Amino acid sequence: AGVAYDEACWQLAAQKNAMEREREELQVHWKALSADSSAKQEAAELRGEEFEAMREELSQMEGVLSEAVVELRAAQQEAALQLAARKRLQCEVHVCVGAFRGELDEQRREGAAL
């Protein structure tokens, strides 16, 4: 009976040691998982902050772009008005040149007739 008891105690001690090793391994694994989870949580928070910063920058750039488009349209309108005015002046100059040449021809004919 004593041998069986000793054998049972030895098996229980071996099982206890094995369970202690498994518990230690599980604790190490748990700590690694906890550290990984914390690192991922911090990275996610950082990415969230970066995302918000990029969203704000995008919003500002959209505002700048919108202002630039308004300025460009105003400049295009001004250029179109200036072009139309220049074309009107060119037409007036051509009319005046034609009238001047006609008057000059008339005076030459009158001078030649005298």
Disulfide bonds with the S-S distance in Angstrom:
none
